């Protein structure tokens, strides 16, 4: 005959079963700090991956963040909006992620910024330069790359000082191209430069010859290109074939070693507004270049430096934040004030724009870029 089991015995039995199932151990605390990274790694790495990995290696070798090891959770958005949206949702739902680096493309980062901001998760972009990214009043959206507006402003000032007075604009009809073209036109006008033509399409070199005939009547001084590679380089090549013999000027979308290869002889003399000068005599720059060369046996470019700085800046902000409340990272990122990195002196304004001294100008000469004095 079975004895009646009391409520107390049932409770004790449940405790014993729980201890057996868990191996009598406590739940381990997460000993990692996780930063999500969304980037078109497979198609547009451009040494970015090497830059962020080097930063993580240095941070972890120095004790990590608050004694915890830093780990990057990398996802490839393939430069596709749908993939970018899915990654943004997965990052916001993953509560181990303290902040996000990305996205590269402005046409992705602008719409996904609402997802990150609504979740109180910082998104720091080292690639999206479209001015619209920081126009929504979001408190958790930042970039550590100068906006197209600032790049355009400094190019316009430089060109005016060099005597440019009449220019045409060739642009792509997207967030990057339109934003950069609009900014350059506004700043060029302020500097006394007249935009005699603006176009986003041509069908052949014959089209370009007809345009050139019209431009010559205005005494054209140069053509501003608001495109990315390889399309921008192809335009320069086609313009050369059409007999267009004026300087080309562009934003960081044409900052690529492929510019000379694709643009050919016509690309010689092209002026680029970009970021990161490895020859700057500043401790952070020298250390980064030396460490990068030692690790990869290759000179770092702007995206390597931008990715490196993004990891280091977020690590510094996370170290001062409440790890149980990732929304506090935004405040600590703002509190970094004037932060000295490999790219330059970073400083965020109230919109999340990096207004530090970051823009560098360079010119293609003999197939290689030479940096210009500002």
KEVEXLUM-313901 format. One record per atom (N, C-alpha, C, O): y, z, x; residue in one letter. Coordinates in steps of 0.02 Angstrom, whole numbers, plus 50000, padded with zeros to 5 digits. Layout:
BEGIN
YZXA;...
END
This chain:
BEGIN
499405000050043X;500005000050000X;500635000050045X;500685004150091X;501104995450031X;501694994750073X;502224999950055X;502315001649996X;502565002450107X;503115007050095X;503735003150075X;503824997450095X;504155006250036X;504785003150016X;505275002950074X;505385008150106X;505564997150088X;506034996450144X;506724998450120X;506974995850069X;507035002950156X;507705005250137X;508235000350162X;508104996050204X;508855000850135X;509424996750156X;509574997850230X;509764993150265X;509505003950252X;509645005550322X;509155001950368X;509354999350421X;508525001650348X;508024998250388X;508154990750390X;508034987450441X;508394988050334X;508564980850332X;509124979250381X;509094974150415X;509624983550383X;510184982450429X;509954982650501X;510144978450542X;509514987650517X;509254988250585X;508844982150603X;508884979650659X;508434979750556X;508024973850567X;508454967650582X;508284963650626X;508994966950545X;509454961250556X;509764961550626X;509844956450659X;509944967550646X;510244968350713X;509744966550767X;509914963150816X;509124968750758X;508604967250808X;508484959650812X;508424956950867X;508454956250754X;508364948950753X;508944945450788X;508834940750825X;509554947750775X;510154944650806X;510124945350881X;510274940650918X;509934951350905X;509904952450977X;509364948151009X;509464945751065X;508804947350974X;508264943051001X;508484935851006X;508344932351055X;508834933550953X;509054926550952X;509594925151005X;509614919651032X;510014929851019X;510564928851067X;510374930951137X;510784930451183X;509764933351146X;509554935551213X;509924941651237X;509984942851297X;510184945551189X;510534951851204X;511134950751249X;511324955151288X;511454944851243X;512044943351285X;512644942351241X;512584940751182X;513234943251269X;513864941951234X;514044934551240X;513824931151286X;514444932151194X;514694925251196X;515164924551256X;515644928351263X;515024919751298X;515424918951358X;516104916051342X;516164911451301X;516604918651373X;517284915951365X;517344909351401X;517044908351454X;517724904751372X;517834898251405X;518224899351469X;518794901651468X;517924897551525X;518244898751590X;518604892551616X;518764892251676X;518724887751574X;519084881651594X;519734880951556X;519814883351500X;520204877651588X;520804875251555X;520714867751546X;520594864151595X;520774865351485X;520644858351472X;521284854651452X;521654856951408X;521404849051485X;521954844551466X;521644837851446X;521244835051484X;521814835351387X;521574828951366X;521984823351397X;522594824151406X;521664817851413X;522024812051441X;521814805851403X;521224804151400X;522294802351373X;522164796151337X;522514790451373X;523124790551381X;522134785551395X;522404780251438X;521934774151435X;521334775051424X;522184768151443X;521734762351446X;521414761751515X;521554757051552X;520984766451531X;520704766951598X;520354760551621X;520444758351678X;519964757451577X;519554751751598X;519974745551613X;519794741551656X;520524744751577X;520914738551584X;521574739451620X;521864734451643X;521824745551626X;522494746451655X;522544753151692X;522984757151678X;522084754251739X;522104760551776X;522694760751824X;523104765351822X;522744755751868X;523324755151914X;523434761551955X;524004763551965X;522884764651978X;522884770752020X;523094776951982X;523174782352012X;523194776351917X;523354782251877X;522794787451880X;522924793351889X;522184785151873X;521604789651873X;521554793451939X;521404799451940X;521684789951994X;521664793252059X;522204798652065X;522094803952094X;522784797152037X;523344801952040X;523194808352002X;523324813752027X;522924807751941X;522784813851902X;522204817751932X;522204823851930X;521714814151959X;521144817651991X;521364821552053X;521124827052065X;521814818652092X;522054822052152X;522424828452132X;522334833652165X;522814828152080X;523184834152057X;522704839652036X;522804845552053X;522174837851999X;521684842751977X;521324845852037X;521224851952040X;521144841752084X;520804844052145X;521234849252181X;520974854452203X;521874847752188X;522324852352224X;522424858852185X;522444864252215X;522484858352120X;522584864352079X;521974868952082X;522034874952092X;521384865952075X;520774870052076X;520624873052144X;520364878552149X;520794869352197X;520684872052264X;521164877752280X;521044881552327X;521694878352240X;522184883752250X;522084889452200X;522524893652192X;521514889452166X;521374895052120X;521414893352047X;521304897652005X;521574887052030X;521594884951961X;522204887451924X;522724888651954X;522134888351859X;522684890751816X;522474897451787X;521994897851749X;522844902651804X;522674909451782X;521954911151800X;521604914551762X;521724908751857X;521054910151880X;520514905851849X;519924906751863X;520714901151807X;520234896751774X;520274889751804X;520804887451825X;519714886351805X;519694879651832X;519984874651782X;519874875251722X;520364869851807X;520654864651765X;520174858851759X;519884856551809X;520084856351697X;519654850551686X;520034845551642X;520364847551594X;519964839151658X;520254833851617X;519724830851572X;519184829051595X;519884830351508X;519454826951460X;519744820051449X;520244819351413X;519444814951479X;519724808251479X;519434803951423X;518824803851412X;519864800351388X;519654795651336X;520034789151345X;520634789151359X;519684783651338X;519974776951347X;520174774151279X;519754772951236X;520834773251270X;521074770551205X;521064762951203X;521214760051151X;520904759751260X;520834752551261X;521464748751242X;521424742851224X;522034752051245X;522674749051222X;522614746551150X;522904741351132X;522234750251109X;522144748551038X;522374754350995X;522184760051006X;522794752750946X;523084757950904X;522554761950867X;522584768150865X;522054758650838X;521544762150800X;521164767150844X;521044772850823X;520994765050905X;520654769650951X;521114775350971X;520904781150975X;521744773750983X;522224778951001X;522304784150947X;522344790150961X;522324781950884X;522384786650828X;521774791150823X;521834797150812X;521184788150833X;520564792050829X;520534797250885X;520334802950874X;520744795250946X;520744799951002X;521244805650989X;521094811451003X;521824803950963X;522324809150948X;522054814250898X;522154820250907X;521714811850847X;521424816450797X;520884820850829X;520844826850815X;520474817850872X;519934821750904X;520224826950952X;519964832550957X;520754825150987X;521074829951033X;521374835850994X;521314841651015X;521704834450939X;522024839850901X;521514844450870X;521634850450861X;520924841750854X;520394845850823X;520014849950875X;519674854750858X;520064847950938X;519724851450993X;520164857151017X;520644855951054X;520004863250996X;520444868851009X;520414871351082X;520784875751101X;519964868451122X;519954870251194X;520504866451232X;520664868351288X;520774861251203X;521284857151237X;521964860551231X;522204861951176X;522274861751288X;522924865151290X;523514860251286X;524044862051262X;523414854051308X;523944848951308X;523624842151319X;523044841651337X;524024836951308X;523774830051315X;524234826051360X;524854826551355X;523944821951404X;524304817051444X;524154810151414X;523574808351407X;524674806351398X;524584799751368X;525094798851313X;525494803251300X;525074793251282X;524684787251296X;525094782551338X;525694783751349X;524794777151363X;525164772451405X;525614767851364X;526204767051381X;525344764951311X;525714760051271X;526164763351220X;525964767951184X;526784761051217X;527254763851168X;527044762551096X;527174766551052X;526714756851084X;526514755251015X;525954759850991X;525794759950932X;525644763551038X;525154768651019X;525484775551019X;525404779350971X;525844777051071X;526124783851078X;526624785551023X;526674791351003X;526994780650998X;527484782050946X;527154784350881X;527334789650855X;526664780650853X;526344783050792X;525914789250801X;525894793550757X;525564789950858X;525134795850867X;525544802150882X;525284807650877X;526174801350900X;526584807250916X;526634811950856X;526674818050864X;526624809150796X;526654813350736X;526024817650729X;526054823450708X;525444814850747X;524814818550744X;524834824550791X;524664830150772X;525034823250854X;525074828650903X;525594833950883X;525464839950886X;526164831650862X;526704836350846X;526514840750787X;526644846850788X;526214837850736X;526024841750677X;525494847050694X;525434852150660X;525104845650747X;524584850450768X;524854855450819X;524484859950839X;525484854750839X;525764859250888X;525464858350957X;525434863050997X;525244852250972X;524934850651036X;525384846051076X;525574840751053X;525564848251137X;526014844251179X;525694837651198X;525114837451220X;526064832251191X;525894825751219X;526424824051270X;527014823351254X;526214823251333X;526664821351387X;526464814451411X;525924813451437X;526904809551401X;526734802651420X;527034800651487X;527644801151496X;526614798451533X;526864795651596X;526924788051594X;527034784951646X;526864785051534X;526874777751530X;527304774751477X;527534769151484X;527424778351422X;527794775551365X;528544776351375X;528814781851377X;528884770651382X;529604770751397X;530044768751338X;530654769151344X;529754766651282X;530154764451224X;530594770151200X;530344775651189X;531244769051190X;531694774351169X;531484777651104X;531624783551093X;531134773951059X;530944776750994X;530474782650998X;530414786450950X;530134783551055X;529644788951061X;529954795751049X;529634800151021X;530564796651071X;530874803351068X;531444803651017X;531894807851023X;531424799450967X;531964799150917X;531804802850853X;532204802750806X;531224806150848X;531024809250785X;531134816750781X;530974819850731X;531424819650834X;531554826750833X;530934831050843X;530944836950827X;530394828150869X;529774831850880X;529854836650939X;530134834750991X;529604842750932X;529674847850984X;529094847851034X;529124851251085X;528564844051020X;527974844251063X;527844837551098X;527314836451127X;528334833051094X;528254826351123X;528724825551182X;529324826551176X;528444823651240X;528834823051302X;528614816751339X;528084813951326X;529034814551386X;528824809551435X;529104811551503X;529664814251507X;528714810251556X;528964811751623X;529114805351661X;529064805051723X;529284800151624X;529484793651650X;530164792051619X;530274793651560X;530624789051655X;531264787451625X;531184782451567X;530744778151570X;531594783151516X;531554778551459X;531824771751479X;532184770951529X;531654766751439X;531914760051450X;532674759951449X;532994756051484X;532964764351409X;533694764551404X;534004766451471X;534514763651491X;533704771351505X;533974773451570X;533844768251624X;534274766951666X;533254765151623X;533114759751671X;533604753951661X;533874751251709X;533724752151598X;534184746651583X;534894748351604X;535254744051629X;535084754551594X;535764756551612X;535874755851687X;536384753151709X;535404758351726X;535494758051799X;535454750951825X;535794749251874X;535044746751795X;535024739751815X;535684736351798X;535944732451839X;535964737751740X;536604734651720X;537164736651767X;537574732451787X;537184742951786X;537694745351833X;537624741851900X;538114739551929X;537004741351925X;536884738151989X;537084730751986X;537424728252032X;536884727251934X;537034720051929X;537784718751924X;538044714051953X;538124722951887X;538854722251882X;539184723151950X;539644719451967X;538944728051988X;539214729252055X;539084723252101X;539464721952148X;538534719552088X;538364713752129X;538704707352105X;538604702052134X;539114707952053X;539494702152030X;539184698051975X;539434692651960X;538644700451944X;538344696751887X;538814697251827X;539074702551811X;538914691551794X;539364691451737X;539064688051675X;539274689651619X;538594683451684X;538294679951626X;537534679751635X;537284677351686X;537174682351585X;536454682751590X;536114680851524X;536414681351471X;535484678851530X;535054677651472X;534514683051471X;534374686151523X;534214684251413X;533684689151406X;533064685851376X;533104682551324X;532494686851409X;531844684651382X;531434690951370X;531354695051415X;531184691751308X;530864698051290X;530254696851246X;530164691551217X;529834701951242X;529264701751196X;529454705451132X;529814710351134X;529204702851076X;529384705651011X;528934711550994X;528534711150947X;528994716951032X;528614723051020X;529054728951039X;529634728051058X;528784735051034X;529184741051047X;529474741051117X;530064742651126X;529064739151166X;529304739151235X;529834733851246X;530384735251269X;529674727551228X;530124722051242X;530774722451204X;531314721651233X;530734723851139X;531354724251099X;531784730151120X;532394729451126X;531464735851133X;531854741751153X;532214740751219X;532794742451225X;531854737951268X;532154736751334X;532694731451330X;533224732151361X;532574726051292X;533074720751285X;533704723351251X;534264721851273X;533624727251198X;534204730051163X;534614734651209X;535224734351210X;534254738851246X;534604743451291X;534984739751345X;535554741351360X;534664734651374X;535004730851427X;535604727251399X;536134727051431X;535544724251341X;536114720751312X;536704725451300X;537274723651314X;536564731451275X;537094736351262X;537434738451327X;538044738551331X;537044740151377X;537324742551440X;537654736851479X;538154737951514X;537384730851474X;537694725151507X;538394723851479X;538864722551517X;538454724251414X;539104723251382X;539604728451407X;540184726851421X;539374734651412X;539814740051437X;540044738651508X;540604740551526X;539624735351548X;539784733851617X;540144727151626X;540254724951682X;540324724051571X;540684717751575X;540244711551585X;540494706251604X;539594712251571X;539134706551577X;539024703551508X;538874707051460X;539104696951503X;539004693451440X;538294690851435X;538044687651482X;537964692151379X;537294689351366X;537394682651330X;537594682551272X;537254677151365X;537384670551337X;536804667951295X;536894663251255X;536204670951302X;535634668751263X;535114674251263X;535074678351309X;534714674251210X;534174679251203X;533594675751166X;533694673151111X;533004675851195X;532444672251164X;531784675851179X;531734679451229X;531284674751136X;530634678051146X;530054673051144X;529464675051141X;530224666551146X;529684661651143X;529914655051175X;530494653151169X;529444651751208X;529534644851230X;528844641651230X;528344645051243X;528814635351216X;528164632051208X;527924628351271X;527334626951278X;528404626651315X;528224622651373X;528774622951426X;529314625551413X;528634620251484X;529154619851535X;529714615351513X;530294616151534X;529554610551471X;530084606051445X;530574610051403X;531174608851406X;530324614851364X;530764619351326X;531234623051373X;531834623651360X;530954625351428X;531364629051476X;531874624551510X;532424626851526X;531704618351521X;532194613651550X;532794612751503X;533364612551525X;532644612151438X;533184611351389X;533624617651387X;534234617251383X;533294623451389X;533684629651390X;534114630151453X;534684632251450X;533834628151509X;534194628451572X;534814624051571X;535334625951599X;534764618251540X;535344613751535X;535904617151497X;536494616551515X;535734620851445X;536234624351405X;536524630151445X;537124631451444X;536084633751481X;536324639451519X;536794637451575X;537274640951590X;536664631751607X;537084629551662X;537804628451640X;538274629051680X;537884626751578X;538564625851551X;538954632451550X;539564632451551X;538584638051547X;538894644651547X;538964647551617X;539294652651627X;538654644351666X;538664647151734X;538214653251738X;538444658551761X;537584652551717X;537124658251714X;537014661451783X;536914657951833X;537044668251784X;536944671951847X;536244674651856X;536024675851912X;535874675551801X;535194678251807X;534874678951739X;535204678251687X;534214680251739X;533834681251677X;533504688051679X;533144689751726X;533624691951627X;533314698551620X;532664697651580X;532664694651527X;532114700451607X;531454699551575X;531214706351549X;531104710951588X;531134706751483X;530864712851452X;530154711351429X;530004710951370X;529724710651478X;529014708951467X;528584713251513X;528844716551558X;527934713151501X;527464716251546X;527064710851582X;527114704951565X;526664712951630X;526214708351665X;525584707351622X;525374711951588X;525284701351624X;525454695651668X;525954690751637X;526174686051670X;526134691951572X;526564687051538X;527234686251573X;527494680651578X;527524691751596X;528164691351630X;528124687251694X;528574683351709X;527594688251732X;527504684351793X;527394677051778X;527624672651816X;527034675551724X;526924668551705X;527574665151686X;527674659251701X;528014668851651X;528664665951634X;529044664051697X;529344658651700X;529044668351746X;529404666951808X;529124660651841X;529494656451865X;528464660051842X;528154654051871X;528364647851832X;528554642851862X;528324648151766X;528514642451724X;529254640651732X;529434634751734X;529674645751739X;530384644551749X;530504640951815X;530934636551819X;530134642851866X;530184639451930X;529984632151924X;530314627751953X;529454630851887X;529224623951876X;529734619851837X;529774613751846X;530134623251795X;530634619851755X;531294618951793X;531764616251766X;531324621151856X;531914620251896X;532444625551887X;533014624651908X;532264631151855X;532734636651845X;532794640451911X;532304643151936X;533394640751938X;533494643552004X;534024649052002X;534544648552034X;533864654351965X;534304660251962X;533864666351973X;533254665951963X;534154671951993X;533754678052002X;533454680551937X;533744679651883X;532884683851942X;532564687051885X;532614694551895X;532544697151950X;532724698151839X;532794705351840X;532344708051785X;532304705051732X;532014713651797X;531544716251747X;531474723851752X;531684726951800X;531174726651699X;531014733751699X;530344734951733X;530074730551766X;530074740951723X;529454742751760X;528844739151734X;528304739751764X;528904735251680X;528344731351655X;528114726051704X;527554723651701X;528554724151751X;528394719151802X;528294722351871X;528254718851921X;528254728851872X;528154732451935X;527404732151952X;527034736751937X;527204726751983X;526494725651997X;526414721352060X;526814716852071X;525904722752101X;525774718452159X;525574711452139X;525584706952181X;525404710452075X;525214703852051X;525814699352036X;525734693352024X;526414702252038X;527004698352021X;527094692452068X;527224686852045X;527014693552132X;527084688052181X;526534682952172X;526644676952178X;525924685352159X;525354680952152X;525424676452091X;525284670452094X;525634679252035X;525684675351972X;526334671451970X;526334665651950X;526884674551990X;527534671251986X;527654666052040X;528074661652032X;527274666552095X;527344661652149X;528014662252184X;528314667552186X;528234656652213X;528854656652251X;529454658452208X;529944661352233X;529434656852144X;529994658352099X;530114665852092X;530664667952075X;529594669952106X;529664677152098X;530044680452156X;530264686152150X;530124676752211X;530494679552268X;531204681452247X;531564677652215X;531404687552265X;532074689952248X;532104693552182X;532644696052163X;531554693952144X;531554697452080X;531734704852091X;531464708152135X;532194707352050X;532414714352053X;532074718251998X;532084716251940X;531774723952016X;531404728051968X;531714734951964X;531884738052014X;531774737351903X;531954744351892X;531324748251877X;530984746851827X;531144753051919X;530514756551911X;530584763851931X;531134766651928X;530024766851951X;530014773951970X;529614774652035X;529174770652050X;529774779752072X;529404781952132X;529534777552193X;529364771652195X;529834780652242X;529944777652307X;529564781852359X;529774787452374X;529004779252386X;528604783152433X;528954784552500X;528714788552540X;529514781252511X;529874782152575X;530414787452572X;530744788752622X;530514790552514X;531034795652508X;530864801652552X;530294803952555X;531374804052587X;531284809652633X;531354816352596X;531864819752600X;530824817952558X;530804824252521X;530104827052528X;529614823352527X;530044833652534X;529414836852550X;528864835052501X;528304833352521X;529014835252435X;528504833852385X;528244826752389X;527654825452377X;528684822152407X;528484815052413X;528034814152473X;527504811052469X;528244816852530X;527854816252592X;527164819252584X;526674816252606X;527124825152553X;526484828452545X;526024824352500X;525434823552514X;526304821852445X;525894817952398X;525634811552430X;525044810052425X;526074807952465X;525864801652497X;525324802952549X;524834799352553X;525414808152589X;524924809852641X;524244811652610X;523724809252632X;524264815952558X;523644818152526X;523294812252492X;522674811752494X;523674807952460X;523384802152425X;523054797452475X;522504795052464X;523404796152530X;523124791752582X;522484794652611X;521994791052623X;522484801152624X;521894804452652X;521304804152604X;520724803452625X;521444804752539X;520914804952489X;520644798052471X;520044797252462X;521094793052466X;520894786452441X;520994780752490X;520794775052477X;521304782252547X;521434777052597X;521824771252567X;521694765352582X;522304772852526X;522724767852492X;523404771052476X;523444776952460X;523934766952481X;524594769452464X;524654770552389X;524454766152350X;524934776152368X;525024777252296X;525584773052268X;526064771352303X;525524771252204X;526054767652170X;526384772352119X;526254778352118X;526804769452076X;527184773652029X;526724777151979X;526844782951963X;526214773751954X;525784776951905X;525344782351935X;525174787251901X;525154781551997X;524794786952031X;525244793152035X;525024798752021X;525874792152053X;526354797652059X;526524800651991X;526584806751985X;526614796451940X;526774798851873X;526204802951844X;526324808251813X;525584800551853X;525014804451829X;524934810951865X;524794816151835X;525034810751930X;525004816851972X;525504821951948X;525344827851939X;526124819851939X;526654824451916X;526504827151847X;526654832951833X;526234823051803X;526084825251734X;525594831051734X;525684835951699X;525064830451775X;524564835851779X;524884842151808X;524774847651782X;525274841351861X;525574847151894X;526084850651848X;526114856751846X;526474846751811X;526964849651766X;526624853451709X;526834859051692X;526114850551680X;525774853851625X;525414860151650X;525404865251615X;525134859851710X;524804865651738X;525304871451747X;525144877151732X;525904869751770X;526424874851780X;526634877851713X;526754883951708X;526674873651661X;526874876051595X;526324880251563X;526454885451534X;525694877851568X;525134881451539X;525054888251571X;524874893151537X;525184888751636X;525114895051672X;525574900451644X;525424906451650X;526114898551613X;526594903351584X;526524904051509X;526864908151478X;526084899951479X;526024899951406X;525494905051382X;525154908151423X;525444905751317X;524924909851286X;524314905451275X;524334900851234X;523774906651312X;523184902351308X;522844902651240X;522434898351224X;523024907551200X;522744908051133X;523194904551081X;523034904451022X;523744901851105X;524204898351060X;524504892351097X;525024892951129X;524164886651094X;524364880851134X;525044878051115X;525334874151153X;525304879951057X;525974877451038X;526514880351083X;527074877851083X;526344885651122X;526844888651167X;526944884551230X;527404885851268X;526514879551241X;526584875451302X;527234871551301X;527554870551353X;527444869251242X;528064865251237X;528664869151262X;529084866551299X;528714875451242X;529274879651264X;529274880451339X;529804880051371X;528684881651368X;528644882751440X;528764876351479X;529004876551536X;528594870551449X;528744864151482X;529504863151486X;529754860751536X;529854864951432X;530584864551433X;530874869351484X;531374867851516X;530554875151491X;530814880351536X;530714878651610X;530964882351653X;530354873251626X;530274871351696X;530934869451728X;531014869751789X;531414867451685X;532084865551707X;532034859851758X;531694854951746X;532374860351815X;532364855151865X;531754856051910X;531754860151956X;531224852151895X;530584852851928X;530484847151978X;530514841351959X;530364848852040X;530324843752093X;529604841352101X;529164845252118X;529504834852089X;528834831952095X;528824825952142X;529314824752178X;528274822252141X;528204816452184X;528674810752163X;528934807152206X;528774809952098X;529194804452074X;529924805952084X;530314801552100X;530114812252074X;530814814152081X;530924821052052X;530454824952044X;531554822552036X;531734828952006X;531704828051930X;532134824851900X;531194831051899X;531104830351827X;531514835651790X;531584841351812X;531784833551733X;532154838151690X;532144835451619X;532334829751607X;531924839451571X;531884837251502X;532514839151463X;532784844551472X;532734834651420X;533264836451373X;532944838751308X;532334839351303X;533364840251258X;533114843251196X;532664838451157X;532304840651112X;532684831951172X;532264827151136X;531584826151168X;531134823151138X;531494828751228X;530874827651265X;530924822051316X;530434820551351X;531504818851321X;531614813751372X;531694816951440X;531984822251447X;531434813651491X;531524815851560X;532164812651586X;532194806651596X;532674816751595X;533324814251616X;533454815651690X;534024815351714X;532924817251726X;532994818351798X;533134812051835X;533124806551807X;533264812651899X;533424806951942X;532764803651963X;532464805452013X;532554798651924X;531894795751932X;531894788251945X;531424785651975X;532404784751923X;532414777351926X;532534775051998X;532974777552032X;532134770252020X;532244766952085X;532274759452073X;531934756752029X;532674756052113X;532734748752108X;532424745652170X;532514748152226X;532074740252160X;531764736852217X;531774729252207X;531854726852151X;531674725752262X;531734718452262X;531134715452297X;530904717852349X;530874710052268X;530284706752298X;530514702152354X;530914697652344X;530254703452414X;530434699552472X;529804698252513X;529454702852533X;529674691752526X;529084689752563X;528444692652532X;527984694652567X;528444692752465X;527844694952429X;527764702452424X;527274704752395X;528254706352451X;528204713652448X;528864716552423X;529394713552431X;528824722352392X;529414725652366X;529784729552420X;529484733252459X;530444728652421X;530874732652464X;531334736752419X;531594734152370X;531434743052437X;531844747452395X;532584746452410X;532784745652468X;532984746352356X;533704745352363X;534064751952361X;533844756552326X;534594752452396X;535004758452393X;535404758352328X;535654753052307X;535464764252297X;535864764552236X;536594765552252X;537004766052207X;
END
